[in-house]
Each structure stands twice: as C-alpha cells, then as structure tokens.
Amino acid sequence: MTTSVAAVAQMPTELSAENKHSILENVLSALRKRFYSPEKLNRDWQAAVQRHRAKIESAPTADAFEQAVSDLLKELNSSHLGFFHQSARRASSRAALSATYLADETAYGKRWIFQDVHSGGAAAIAGIEPGNILLTVNGEEIIPPEHPVFPMGKQTNVELIDNQENRRMVMVDVAKPKGKKLHFIEPTLVEARRLKEGIGYLKIAMFPGMVGVVVANQITDAVHSLGAVDRLIIDLRGNTGGGIGALRVMSLLTSERIPVGFALDKRRTTGDLNHERLSFPRFSRIPSNTKALWPLALRFAPAMLTKKPIVLETEGLAPQQFHGRIVLLVDRHTASAAEMIVAFARENNLATIVGEKTAGRLLSATSVKVGNGFRLALPTGAYHTWRGSVLEGTPIEPDRLVEFDWRDRRRGNDGQLNFAIECLQTFSKAG
C-alpha cells in the first residue's frame, strides 16, 4: 500500500473557532467545485450543513471536530468521501490490517467477524484468521455498528475468539517506518497455486499504484508460474481496488482488445455520451517497467489537463487455454477497480461470477488540503462501463450466490472456493 504519513506529523491539540469555520468553508467549497455529482448538493444537503454547522464549529477538540465533519459528509451517502488529518494517527481495519469483517450475532453477542485476511498483511502476521471473532481493541469492547480503529506507529492489542474457541490476545503492528515516514504493512499482492485436477488459482489482494506496473508484472509472473492450466479461479474477495493494474486482470480474460469503460465528471458531459466517448483517448497497455511512465504521462497529458476521460481497453494479450473457463470469486468487500473487472466480465460474458454481491463503490477520487493539516477525500468522477452502466451504489450480483458462512469457515471450510472449483469441474465435463 502506498499510503504513508510523516512520523512527526501531529494532529493539532485544539482549533480556534476561526480555524474550524475556515476549514468547514474550505470543505464546502471543494465539494462545490469538484464533487462528482453536483445534483446531490441540493436543498437537502444545504439543510444538513445548517443542522451540523453548530456541532462542527463548537467541537471541543480536534478529534471531535474531525468526527463532526465526517458525520456531515455521511449525509451525501457517497463512497470515497472522507475527512481526516494528514498525520493519519489512526486507520480503519481495511487499510491498517489488510483485513475485512462482517457483523453477526455470536455466542458473545453481536460482534465483528473477520472475513478476508490477506496473506502478508498486519492481521495475518498477527495470526488473525477468517472466522475469528473480534472482542476488544486496546481493551475497549467493540460492538457493531461501531468500527475499530488502529493507531499508527504503535502496537495494538486485539482480543479475539479464535477458530478453536479460545480467547486470545494478539499484538498487531499496522505500520512500519521507512526513513522518516510510516507505511502500512503491505499484504502479499498476488498469490498463485494449482488446485486439484490442474485448476489454476490466482488471488489478488489489491491494485496499488496509479498505473500498477508492479502488480501487473506480478500477475503476469503468477499466471506463468501456474503452467498449462485450462481452468482458472481469480479470487477478488476482499480486494478493495486501487489503480489501473486491474486492467491486467481484465486482459487475462480475453485475447481481444475490448473497451472497458471510463471515469466521467458529470460537469463536462454533452448530451450524446455514446458518440462523445468514441473521441476519448484509449489506454490499452500497462508498461513493463517504470521507465516508461514518463512517456506515458506525456502522451496522456493533454487529456488530463483538459479533464477528458480516458477509456481503458484490454491489452490484447495472447490466447490462454483457460479462456471460457474462468470463475471470478467476489464478496461484499470487492470494490472499486476490482468491481471494474467484475462488470467487464459480466458485460462480455467472459467469466462466471461466484460469491456475494459486490460493494457498489466505484468512483474516481482525489484528496485536497482544506487547512490546518486536514484533508478532504472526495470522488470526482463516476465510472461508466463501455455499455453505459454506472455502478456506484449498485452492487453487482453474482451468477452463483454463495454467502460467506463464517461458522463453516471457523471449521476450516472455504465454501465459496469449493463451489468455484465445482463450477470449473462442471465446465470441464461440458467440454
């Protein structure tokens, strides 16, 4: 994960009334200028601003101020929208642990249960496994809908019930120093192995980097390591997205060059998007090394300067024996760039989608400074598939619904993966 923060950065201990007013106005101004869906900034939004303003501007501490602004932003009901201090002293489990969870009733009351735990991430290193039940974080009981947060640069005590019904305390490090900065511990980006009957299995945890040279190369190397497999499972469960590296996975699904989609700011569209999109420049090849990034930037600079959308198009890679016999494994945490893959496969009938419906979080986003070290993360464009679907807020339903059964997972069974294998065995018999 590329997110990093200066180790010496500090959240301000307090903010003056003038500071709080100025930061709030900067947040509102940034939304007016750049928010992807200006129609959401309507009368209801203006009324919400007035309801929240007094609490925001009278917040007694910087932490309370951060929470109050975050509560206001929730009124927009949009993904990729957040407010935080650049010191990033704490992070969600998804970012900090390379893990996801779901809420359910357990023998210990309603609790968070770990669902996806990516190899090599902080949770996996600490010994946390899918199916573990979360009890406390640093001694504080965590009961849904409250989400746990994890301090940067410090060890966190996590109490859980493991899959053998033992109450355990594990120590989690969410970041490690690199020079003067702290970086989240990255999970293993790509894993590959052969399953029974020569079925290939490829798991991608995330797509770091804007262009994704590193992860794209790892995906290609992983596929080569599988050898001659004629059926393939691509596991995107818990993959919360990232950058253009996802294009390499889409290109594995077909040897053809097929337009995938583009991110579009509603503020600049014409009335005839079907015709306009034909003039958009196309990105159809992830370079094999970072030296090619500068020429790539120069090539697409005019489009980026004019905010013209860039169409992603598959790379036209070599035909593969597994084409036509591919399963995509997804769950409720499959989001962003990973959902682009799922939508592309669905629209072009290139894979069978197995698992749960996806997150429905698919926007392009950025972050801007709003004062006193605070930043606003906001979506600036909605993703459109080539066939015209807008996926934000619309989870993708799988072809074969297989819910995550955490009780079965605690017994060591991965029902979703087993079902994917059964699907491919059926494909094989059908020829």
C-alpha positions in Angstrom: 0.0 0.0 0.0 1.4 3.4 -1.0 -0.3 5.4 1.8 2.3 6.9 4.1 2.5 9.7 6.7 5.3 11.6 8.2 6.1 10.1 11.6 6.5 13.5 13.1 3.1 14.9 11.9 0.7 15.7 14.7 -3.0 16.3 15.0 -3.5 19.8 16.4 -4.4 19.7 20.1 -7.0 22.3 19.6 -8.5 24.6 16.9 -9.8 28.1 17.3 -13.3 29.0 16.3 -11.9 30.8 13.3 -9.9 27.7 12.3 -12.9 25.4 12.4 -15.1 27.9 10.5 -12.4 28.3 7.8 -11.8 24.5 7.4 -15.5 23.8 7.1 -15.9 26.5 4.4 -13.0 25.1 2.5 -14.6 21.6 2.7 -17.9 23.0 1.3 -16.1 25.0 -1.4 -14.1 21.9 -2.5 -17.3 20.0 -2.8 -19.0 22.7 -4.9 -16.0 22.8 -7.3 -15.1 19.1 -7.6 -17.7 16.7 -6.2 -18.6 14.2 -9.0 -22.4 14.6 -8.5 -23.3 18.2 -8.1 -27.0 17.4 -8.0 -26.5 15.9 -4.6 -25.5 19.3 -3.2 -29.2 20.2 -3.2 -31.6 21.7 -0.7 -31.4 18.6 1.5 -27.6 18.9 1.6 -27.8 22.6 2.4 -30.2 21.8 5.2 -27.8 19.2 6.5 -25.0 21.7 6.6 -27.1 24.0 8.7 -28.0 21.2 11.1 -24.4 20.1 11.6 -22.7 23.5 11.5 -23.1 24.4 15.2 -21.7 21.0 16.3 -18.8 21.3 13.9 -17.8 24.8 14.8 -18.2 24.2 18.6 -16.4 20.9 18.7 -14.2 21.0 21.8 -11.2 19.0 20.4 -9.6 18.4 17.0 -10.7 14.8 17.2 -14.3 15.8 17.9 -14.1 18.3 15.0 -12.9 15.6 12.7 -15.7 13.3 13.7 -18.3 16.1 13.4 -17.3 16.9 9.8 -17.2 13.2 9.0 -20.8 12.9 10.3 -21.9 15.7 7.9 -20.2 14.1 4.9 -22.2 10.9 5.6 -25.3 12.8 4.6 -24.1 12.7 1.0 -24.2 8.8 1.0 -21.2 8.5 -1.3 -18.2 6.2 -1.3 -14.6 7.6 -1.5 -15.6 10.5 0.7 -13.8 11.3 3.9 -12.2 13.9 6.2 -9.0 13.3 8.0 -5.9 14.8 9.3 -2.7 14.2 7.3 -1.0 12.8 10.4 -3.2 9.8 9.9 -2.8 8.7 13.5 -5.4 6.0 13.1 -6.8 3.9 10.3 -9.6 1.5 9.6 -9.0 -2.2 9.7 -9.4 -2.5 6.0 -6.4 -0.2 5.5 -4.4 -1.0 8.6 -4.8 -4.7 8.8 -5.4 -5.8 5.2 -8.5 -7.5 6.5 -12.3 -7.1 6.3 -15.1 -8.2 8.6 -18.9 -8.6 8.8 -21.3 -8.2 11.7 -23.4 -11.0 13.1 -24.8 -12.5 16.2 -22.5 -14.8 18.0 -22.3 -16.6 21.3 -20.6 -13.4 22.6 -23.3 -11.1 21.4 -23.3 -9.1 18.2 -19.7 -8.9 17.0 -17.4 -8.2 14.1 -16.2 -11.4 12.4 -13.1 -11.4 10.2 -14.0 -12.4 6.7 -11.0 -11.6 4.4 -7.5 -11.8 5.8 -4.8 -11.1 3.2 -1.5 -13.0 3.5 1.4 -10.8 4.5 -0.8 -8.1 5.9 -0.8 -6.9 9.5 -3.7 -9.1 10.6 -2.2 -12.2 9.0 1.2 -11.6 10.6 -0.5 -11.3 14.0 -2.2 -14.7 13.5 -5.7 -13.5 12.8 -7.7 -15.8 10.6 -11.1 -15.6 8.7 -13.8 -16.6 11.1 -12.1 -15.1 14.2 -14.5 -13.1 16.4 -13.3 -9.6 17.4 -13.9 -8.7 21.1 -11.8 -5.7 22.1 -9.2 -3.3 20.7 -6.8 -1.9 23.2 -9.1 -3.0 26.0 -12.2 -1.3 24.5 -15.1 -3.5 23.7 -16.1 -3.1 20.0 -19.7 -3.8 19.2 -21.2 -3.2 15.8 -22.0 -0.8 14.3 -19.0 0.8 16.0 -15.9 0.2 13.9 -12.5 -0.4 15.4 -9.7 2.0 14.5 -6.0 1.4 14.9 -3.3 3.9 15.9 -0.4 4.4 13.5 3.1 3.6 14.7 2.0 1.7 17.9 1.2 -1.8 18.7 -2.5 -2.6 19.1 -3.8 -5.2 21.5 -6.6 -7.2 19.8 -8.7 -9.6 21.8 -10.5 -12.3 19.8 -12.1 -15.7 19.9 -10.0 -17.9 17.6 -11.4 -20.7 15.5 -10.8 -23.2 18.2 -13.0 -21.2 20.6 -10.0 -19.9 22.6 -10.0 -16.3 23.9 -6.7 -14.9 22.7 -4.9 -11.6 22.8 -2.7 -10.7 19.7 -0.4 -7.8 19.1 -0.9 -6.0 15.8 1.6 -3.6 14.1 -0.3 -1.7 11.4 2.7 0.2 10.0 6.5 0.2 9.9 9.0 3.0 9.5 10.7 3.7 6.2 13.1 6.6 6.7 11.1 9.4 8.3 7.8 8.0 7.3 5.4 5.3 8.3 4.0 2.9 5.7 1.1 0.5 6.2 2.4 -3.1 6.0 1.5 -4.3 2.5 -0.2 -7.7 2.1 1.1 -10.2 -0.4 -0.3 -8.6 -3.6 -0.6 -11.7 -5.8 -0.7 -15.4 -4.9 -0.9 -18.4 -7.3 -1.1 -22.1 -7.0 -2.5 -25.1 -8.7 -5.6 -26.8 -7.2 -6.9 -30.3 -7.8 -7.3 -31.5 -11.4 -4.9 -28.8 -12.6 -7.2 -25.9 -11.9 -5.2 -22.6 -11.6 -5.9 -20.3 -8.6 -4.9 -16.6 -8.7 -5.6 -14.3 -5.8 -5.1 -10.5 -6.0 -5.3 -8.6 -2.7 -5.3 -5.0 -4.2 -4.1 -2.9 -7.1 -1.6 -0.3 -5.7 -0.1 2.4 -7.8 -1.9 4.6 -10.3 -0.6 2.7 -13.3 0.1 -0.5 -11.4 3.3 -1.6 -13.1 4.4 -3.7 -10.2 1.2 -5.5 -9.5 0.6 -6.1 -13.3 4.0 -7.7 -13.6 3.4 -9.9 -10.6 0.0 -11.0 -12.0 1.7 -12.0 -15.3 4.5 -13.8 -13.5 2.0 -15.6 -11.3 0.0 -16.9 -14.3 3.2 -18.1 -16.0 4.0 -20.0 -12.7 0.8 -21.9 -13.0 1.9 -23.6 -16.2 -0.6 -25.2 -18.6 -3.9 -24.9 -16.8 -7.2 -24.9 -18.8 -9.4 -23.6 -16.0 -8.8 -20.6 -13.7 -10.2 -19.1 -10.5 -9.4 -15.4 -10.0 -10.1 -14.6 -6.3 -11.0 -10.9 -5.8 -12.6 -11.4 -2.4 -11.6 -8.5 -0.1 -9.9 -6.7 -2.9 -10.9 -3.0 -2.3 -9.4 -1.8 -5.6 -6.7 0.7 -6.4 -5.4 1.8 -9.8 -5.1 0.7 -13.4 -3.3 -2.5 -12.6 -6.7 -4.1 -12.6 -6.6 -3.8 -16.4 -4.1 -6.7 -16.5 -6.7 -9.0 -14.9 -9.3 -7.9 -17.5 -6.8 -8.6 -20.2 -6.3 -12.1 -18.9 -10.0 -12.8 -19.6 -9.7 -12.3 -23.4 -7.1 -12.1 -26.1 -9.2 -9.4 -27.9 -8.9 -5.6 -27.5 -12.2 -4.6 -25.9 -13.1 -1.2 -24.5 -13.7 -1.5 -20.7 -15.0 1.9 -19.5 -14.0 5.3 -18.2 -14.5 7.7 -15.3 -16.5 10.8 -16.1 -17.2 14.1 -14.4 -20.9 14.9 -14.9 -20.0 18.6 -15.1 -18.4 18.2 -18.6 -20.6 15.7 -20.4 -22.5 16.5 -23.6 -26.0 15.2 -24.3 -24.6 12.4 -26.6 -22.2 10.4 -24.5 -22.4 7.4 -26.8 -21.0 9.5 -29.6 -18.7 11.6 -27.4 -17.0 8.5 -25.9 -15.6 7.5 -29.3 -13.3 10.5 -29.3 -11.8 9.7 -25.8 -8.2 8.6 -25.9 -7.6 5.0 -25.0 -5.2 3.4 -22.5 -4.5 -0.2 -23.7 -1.1 -1.2 -22.3 0.4 -1.3 -18.9 4.2 -0.7 -19.4 6.5 -3.4 -18.2 8.7 -1.1 -16.3 8.5 2.3 -14.5 10.9 3.9 -17.0 8.0 4.1 -19.5 5.8 6.1 -17.1 7.2 9.5 -18.2 6.5 8.9 -21.9 3.1 7.6 -20.9 2.4 10.8 -18.8 3.4 13.0 -21.8 1.1 11.0 -24.1 -2.0 11.5 -21.9 -1.1 14.9 -20.5 -3.4 16.8 -22.9 -6.4 14.7 -21.9 -5.5 15.0 -18.2 -5.1 18.8 -18.5 -8.5 19.2 -20.2 -10.1 16.6 -17.9 -11.0 14.5 -20.9 -11.9 10.9 -19.9 -9.5 8.2 -20.8 -11.0 4.9 -21.9 -9.5 1.7 -20.6 -9.1 -1.0 -23.2 -7.8 -4.6 -22.8 -4.3 -5.2 -23.8 -4.7 -7.9 -26.4 -2.6 -10.5 -24.7 -2.0 -14.0 -26.0 -4.8 -16.5 -26.1 -4.9 -18.7 -23.0 -6.1 -22.3 -22.5 -8.4 -21.2 -19.7 -10.3 -18.7 -21.7 -14.0 -19.5 -21.4 -13.4 -21.5 -18.2 -12.8 -18.7 -15.7 -14.5 -18.1 -12.3 -14.3 -14.8 -10.5 -14.7 -15.1 -6.7 -16.1 -12.0 -5.2 -17.7 -10.8 -1.9 -19.3 -7.8 -0.2 -15.8 -6.2 0.1 -14.9 -6.5 -3.6 -14.9 -2.8 -4.6 -13.6 -0.1 -6.9 -11.1 -1.3 -9.5 -11.9 -4.9 -8.6 -15.6 -4.2 -9.4 -14.5 -2.9 -12.8 -13.1 -6.4 -13.5 -16.4 -8.0 -12.4 -18.5 -5.6 -14.5 -16.3 -6.1 -17.6 -16.5 -9.9 -17.3 -20.3 -9.7 -16.9 -20.9 -7.4 -19.9 -18.7 -9.5 -22.2 -19.7 -13.0 -20.8 -16.0 -13.8 -20.0 -16.3 -15.5 -16.6 -18.8 -17.0 -14.1 -19.1 -14.8 -11.0 -19.3 -16.7 -7.8 -19.8 -15.4 -4.2 -21.6 -12.4 -2.8 -22.8 -9.2 -4.4 -20.0 -6.6 -4.6 -19.7 -3.4 -2.6 -21.1 -1.0 -5.2 -18.3 1.5 -4.6 -16.8 2.6 -7.9 -15.8 6.2 -8.2 -12.6 8.0 -9.1 -11.3 10.2 -6.3 -8.7 12.5 -5.0 -7.9 14.4 -1.8 -7.4 18.1 -1.3 -5.9 20.2 1.6 -8.6 22.2 3.5 -6.4 23.8 6.2 -4.5 23.1 9.4 -3.3 19.7 8.1 -6.8 18.4 7.4 -7.6 16.9 4.0 -10.9 16.1 2.2 -11.1 12.9 0.2 -13.8 13.3 -2.4 -15.0 11.5 -5.5 -14.5 13.5 -8.7 -15.9 11.2 -11.3 -18.3 8.3 -11.8 -17.1 5.1 -13.5 -19.1 4.2 -16.7 -18.8 0.8 -18.2 -18.5 0.8 -22.0 -22.1 -0.4 -22.3 -23.3 2.5 -20.2 -23.7 1.2 -16.6 -22.9 3.4 -13.7 -22.0 1.1 -10.8 -21.7 3.5 -7.8 -24.4 2.4 -5.3 -25.3 -0.6 -7.4 -23.6 -3.8 -6.2 -23.0 -6.4 -8.9 -25.0 -9.6 -8.2 -23.0 -12.8 -8.7 -24.1 -15.5 -11.2 -24.0 -18.1 -8.4 -24.8 -16.7 -5.0 -22.7 -18.3 -2.2 -22.7 -16.3 1.0 -19.8 -16.3 3.4 -20.6 -18.8 6.1 -18.4 -17.7 9.0 -19.4 -20.7 11.1 -18.3 -23.1 8.4 -15.1 -21.0 7.9 -14.3 -21.5 11.6 -14.3 -25.2 10.9 -11.7 -24.7 8.2 -14.0 -24.9 5.1 -14.0 -22.3 2.4 -17.4 -22.9 0.9 -17.1 -20.2 -1.8 -13.8 -21.5 -3.1 -15.1 -25.1 -3.0 -18.2 -24.0 -5.1 -15.9 -22.3 -7.6 -13.9 -25.5 -8.0 -17.2 -27.4 -8.6 -18.2 -24.9 -11.2 -15.0 -25.4 -13.1 -15.2 -29.2 -12.9 -18.7 -28.9 -14.5 -17.2 -26.7 -17.2 -14.6 -29.4 -17.9 -17.2 -32.2 -18.2 -19.2 -30.0 -20.6 -16.1 -29.7 -22.8 
